[in-house]
């Protein structure tokens, strides 16, 4: 398992080659993609039962990732 930051990990046992929120199976690219499509941080936090910090960490991580 590779720990990216306080909230994000890459763990092949959870999801092959995708970053997820630590302790979940929620992929960072799903959160960031939904935000890019217009969903607010508040909405995503409520929908996935996450903190605002977790949602923002996904958005920031994906904005810095080359894909």
Secondary structure, DSSP 8 states (H G I E B T S, - for coil): -EE-SSSEEE-TTTSTT-EEETTS--BHHHHHHHHHTT--HHHHHHHHT--HHHHHHHHHHHHT---
